[in-house]
Amino acid sequence: MAQKKTLAHAYLFTGATGAGKTALARWVAQACLCVQPQVNGQPCGQCDECHRIQRDEHPDVLHIVPDGQTIKVNQIRLLRSEFSKSGVEGLQKFFIISEAEKMTASAANSLLKFLEEPTGQVTAFLLSAHPQQLLPTIVSRCQVVKVAPPTVAQLREALRAAGATTELQELLPLITRDQQVSLRLAGDPVVPKLITTIKQWFTQICQGDYRAFVAVQTRIMPEATSLELRSVAVDLVVQLTRTLLLTAVSAQDETPPFPDMAALFNQVVARVSKKQLTAGVTAALGVSRQLAANVSFQNAFEGLTLRLITVLH
């Protein structure tokens, strides 16, 4: 459709975080605005138009992301103002709204009015991992496209091609299905150190060593310095507790992660009930909810340490 210039007025791209919704929206815009498309009509990815769209710098492609926790009405008003004008460099204009479900009620109503009364050649891309949270009237005015995330095998191949270590190839696809995030984490020198630290901390927990509590402040906090790295730390603990549980029920479909910790896991599952292991997974999953409720990362992790020592030892 992009090559034939027969785009609908509005699309809703749905799919899990990291499925590639933003990349797809940019690709469609590139396919329409590329100045030297390939023989098959696909964008070249090399011209100035393609590069500017990729960097969110093209004047005819406006990308809106949440301002804090929400997308505010002023952002949608700015969009409407910009798109009431003719294209700066062409007739076709695009706008992309990431995490569209985070629009405030007033922002959603303002967008709805714009969708009901389009002006010019404008194509909207609404991106959402939670489309059920959008106004039904907005959804009804969009063509819904479900975007599947890359498979674990595809992510591991991309990481291998990028030169990531074997451990990162195994663990990062379990933490995120977003290829760009995976590659960025693989290139961050702190990530391997954080993985090692979390594994050592978890080993202390499995051994009933209360020095794990102190390690939160002295070792984990100095490395988990950003929201992304803290999210990695939490996801690692979820995978560690999950692997323990799967070890107990012999439910591994493939080679389990953390092969260097297999002996420790076997020792734990030999003395701990499946109910306790399930409680450990539940405790790890609860950290994300605590952080969302503005509990400090250190407090949440220290509380998790004590809880895991209780249930695993």
C-alpha positions in Angstrom: 0.0 0.0 0.0 2.8 2.4 0.8 4.4 1.9 -2.6 1.1 2.4 -4.3 0.4 5.5 -2.2 -3.0 4.0 -1.2 -2.7 4.5 2.6 -5.7 4.6 4.9 -6.3 7.7 6.9 -5.3 6.1 10.3 -3.7 2.9 11.5 -3.5 1.4 15.0 -0.4 -0.8 15.3 -0.7 -3.1 18.3 1.7 -5.6 19.8 4.0 -6.1 22.8 6.6 -3.5 23.7 9.6 -4.2 21.4 7.5 -5.7 18.6 8.8 -3.1 16.1 5.7 -0.8 15.9 7.7 2.4 15.7 10.1 0.9 13.1 7.1 -0.2 11.0 5.5 3.3 11.1 8.8 4.9 10.1 9.3 2.4 7.3 5.9 3.2 5.8 6.7 6.9 6.0 10.1 6.3 4.4 8.4 4.2 1.6 6.3 7.2 0.7 8.9 9.9 1.0 12.1 8.2 -0.1 13.6 10.0 -3.1 15.4 7.0 -4.5 13.3 3.9 -3.7 14.4 0.4 -4.7 13.1 -1.4 -7.7 10.5 -3.2 -5.6 9.3 0.1 -4.1 10.9 -0.3 -0.7 12.7 2.7 0.8 16.4 2.9 0.2 17.2 3.7 3.9 20.2 5.7 2.7 18.8 9.0 1.3 18.5 12.2 3.4 14.7 11.7 3.6 15.0 8.2 5.1 17.7 9.3 7.5 15.7 12.2 8.8 12.6 10.1 9.3 14.7 7.5 11.2 16.1 10.3 13.5 12.6 11.9 13.9 13.9 15.1 12.2 11.7 15.2 9.1 9.3 18.2 9.0 6.5 16.1 7.5 6.7 13.2 10.0 5.8 14.3 13.5 6.5 11.8 16.3 4.7 12.2 19.7 5.8 10.4 22.8 4.4 10.6 26.4 5.4 13.7 28.3 6.2 12.1 31.6 3.5 9.5 32.3 0.9 10.8 29.8 0.3 12.3 26.4 -1.1 15.7 27.1 -3.8 17.7 25.3 -1.2 20.4 24.4 0.8 17.8 22.4 -2.3 16.9 20.4 -3.2 20.5 19.8 0.3 21.1 18.5 -0.1 18.1 16.2 -3.4 19.5 14.9 -1.9 22.9 14.4 1.1 21.5 12.4 -1.0 19.2 10.3 -3.5 21.9 9.4 -0.7 23.3 7.3 0.4 21.9 4.0 3.5 19.7 3.9 6.8 21.4 4.2 8.5 19.3 1.5 5.6 17.4 -0.1 1.9 16.8 0.0 1.9 13.7 2.2 2.3 14.1 6.0 2.5 11.6 8.8 2.2 11.6 12.5 3.2 8.8 14.9 1.8 8.6 18.5 3.8 6.1 20.6 2.1 4.6 23.7 -1.2 6.1 22.4 -3.1 4.5 25.4 -1.4 7.1 27.6 -3.3 10.0 26.2 -5.3 11.9 28.8 -9.1 12.1 28.3 -8.8 15.6 26.8 -6.0 14.6 24.5 -7.9 11.6 23.3 -11.0 13.7 22.6 -8.9 16.2 20.7 -7.3 13.5 18.6 -10.8 12.0 17.9 -12.0 15.3 16.5 -9.0 15.4 14.3 -9.5 11.9 13.0 -13.2 12.7 12.3 -12.3 15.8 10.4 -9.0 15.1 8.6 -7.4 17.9 6.6 -5.1 17.3 3.6 -3.1 14.1 2.9 -2.4 13.0 6.5 -1.8 9.5 7.7 -1.9 8.7 11.4 0.0 5.8 13.1 -1.2 5.1 16.7 1.1 2.6 18.5 -0.1 0.8 21.5 0.7 -2.3 23.5 -2.6 -1.9 25.3 -5.2 -1.0 22.7 -8.1 -1.9 25.1 -7.2 1.2 27.0 -7.9 3.4 24.0 -11.3 5.0 23.3 -13.4 2.6 21.2 -14.4 5.5 19.0 -10.7 6.1 18.2 -10.0 2.4 17.5 -13.1 2.3 15.2 -11.5 5.0 13.0 -8.3 3.1 12.5 -7.2 0.1 10.5 -5.8 -2.3 13.2 -2.6 -4.0 12.4 -1.1 -6.6 14.8 2.7 -6.5 14.9 4.4 -9.7 16.2 7.8 -9.2 18.0 10.9 -10.9 16.7 11.4 -14.4 17.9 14.0 -15.3 20.5 16.0 -17.0 17.8 16.0 -13.9 15.6 17.1 -11.7 18.5 19.9 -14.1 19.4 21.1 -14.1 15.8 21.1 -10.3 15.7 23.1 -10.2 18.9 25.5 -12.8 17.6 26.0 -10.8 14.4 26.7 -7.7 16.6 29.4 -9.6 18.5 27.6 -10.0 21.8 29.0 -12.7 24.2 27.3 -16.1 24.4 25.8 -15.1 27.8 24.3 -11.9 26.5 22.9 -13.8 23.5 21.1 -16.2 25.9 19.9 -13.7 28.5 19.0 -10.5 26.7 16.1 -12.0 24.6 14.6 -13.2 27.9 14.7 -9.7 29.2 13.4 -7.8 26.2 11.9 -8.6 22.8 13.0 -5.2 21.5 15.9 -5.7 19.1 17.1 -2.1 19.4 17.1 -2.3 23.2 18.8 -5.7 23.1 21.6 -4.4 20.9 22.0 -1.2 23.0 22.2 -3.3 26.2 24.7 -5.6 24.6 26.9 -2.6 23.8 26.8 -1.2 27.4 29.9 -2.3 29.3 28.0 -2.1 32.6 25.5 -4.8 31.6 27.9 -7.8 31.9 29.1 -6.5 35.2 25.5 -6.1 36.5 24.6 -9.7 35.3 27.6 -11.0 37.3 26.7 -9.0 40.3 23.0 -10.2 40.3 24.1 -13.8 39.9 26.5 -13.5 42.9 23.8 -11.8 44.9 21.3 -14.6 44.1 23.9 -17.2 45.0 24.3 -15.6 48.4 20.5 -15.7 48.8 20.3 -19.4 47.9 23.0 -20.1 50.5 21.1 -18.2 53.2 23.9 -15.6 53.4 22.5 -12.3 54.7 25.4 -10.4 53.3 23.2 -10.3 50.2 21.2 -7.6 51.9 24.3 -5.4 52.2 25.2 -6.2 48.6 22.2 -4.3 47.4 23.6 -1.0 48.6 27.3 -1.8 48.1 27.3 -3.6 44.8 23.9 -3.5 42.9 23.1 0.2 43.5 26.4 1.5 42.1 25.9 -0.5 38.9 22.1 -0.2 38.4 22.3 3.6 38.0 19.6 4.1 35.4 15.9 3.1 35.0 16.9 0.8 32.2 19.6 -0.9 34.1 17.4 -1.3 37.1 14.8 -2.9 34.9 17.5 -5.3 33.7 18.3 -6.2 37.3 14.6 -6.9 38.1 14.1 -9.0 34.9 17.3 -11.0 35.7 15.9 -11.9 39.1 12.6 -12.9 37.6 14.5 -15.2 35.2 16.6 -16.6 38.0 13.6 -17.5 40.2 11.7 -18.8 37.1 14.6 -21.0 36.2 14.6 -22.4 39.7 11.0 -23.3 39.5 11.3 -24.9 36.0 14.3 -26.9 37.3 12.0 -28.3 40.0 9.2 -29.3 37.7 11.6 -30.4 34.9 9.8 -28.1 32.4 12.8 -26.9 30.5 12.0 -26.9 26.7 15.6 -26.0 25.8 18.9 -25.5 27.5 18.1 -23.4 30.6 19.7 -20.0 31.1 22.4 -19.7 33.8 24.1 -23.0 33.1 27.0 -22.1 35.4 24.4 -22.0 38.3 22.8 -25.4 37.5 24.5 -27.2 40.5 23.3 -24.5 42.9 19.8 -24.7 41.5 19.7 -28.4 41.9 20.8 -28.0 45.6 18.0 -25.5 46.2 15.2 -27.5 44.5 16.3 -30.6 46.5 15.4 -28.9 49.8 12.7 -26.4 48.9 9.0 -27.1 47.9 7.5 -26.0 44.7 5.2 -23.8 46.7 8.2 -21.9 48.1 9.7 -21.7 44.6 6.5 -20.2 43.3 6.5 -17.7 46.1 10.0 -16.7 45.0 8.8 -16.0 41.5 5.9 -14.0 42.8 8.2 -11.9 45.0 10.4 -11.2 42.1 7.5 -10.2 39.9 6.2 -7.9 42.6 9.2 -5.6 42.5 8.0 -4.1 39.2 4.7 -3.2 40.8 6.5 -1.7 43.8 8.6 0.5 41.5 5.5 1.6 39.6 4.1 2.7 43.0 7.2 4.9 43.6 8.9 2.6 46.1 12.6 3.3 45.8 14.6 0.7 44.0 16.9 0.1 46.9 14.1 -0.5 49.3 12.3 -2.8 46.9 15.4 -4.8 46.3 16.3 -5.0 50.0 12.8 -6.2 50.8 13.1 -8.8 47.9 16.4 -10.0 49.4 14.9 -10.8 52.7 11.8 -12.4 51.2 13.8 -14.6 48.9 16.1 -15.7 51.7 13.0 -16.7 53.7 11.4 -18.7 51.0 14.5 -20.3 49.4 16.5 -21.2 52.4 
